[in-house]
């Protein structure tokens, strides 16, 4: 059972790392609309950061959902085994 808890902790660490990474990437985000950018560099940078944030968000949501489902399943299995062990006494 300890191995399953270690996997859950590792999955939780991955979710936390994704959250910190998103915070770091979002620091470079520019929320202003640049209509008169002659070189187009600012707009390209905004698009690049937006795509990166979208990808990180999708991965973060998926990792969070998977971790939560795994955690609830692990809790259910732990409770089931504990109740069956006590019922046999």
Buried (B, 14 or more C-beta within 10 A) or exposed (E): EEEBEEEBEEBBEBBEEBEEBBEEBEEEEEEEEEEEEEEEEBBEBBEEBEEBBEEBEEBBEEBBEEBEEBBEEBEEEEEEEEEEEEEEE
